Amino acid sequence: MIRYVITAILIIMVLIVIIVMMSYVLNTLYLVNSISNYTVVIINGSGRLLSIP
């Protein structure tokens, strides 16, 4: 009986770790996406300032 409880706790801990890592990866991907959008906006703005078509 104790063995089943321990295995259940281990499975739950592994699931929690996987969920935390997935949320971290998604946050980093969102950050990279927003940074790339900012760079595109900055490049377009600087091109218009320098009158580059």
Helices and strands as residue ranges (DSSP letters): H 2-49
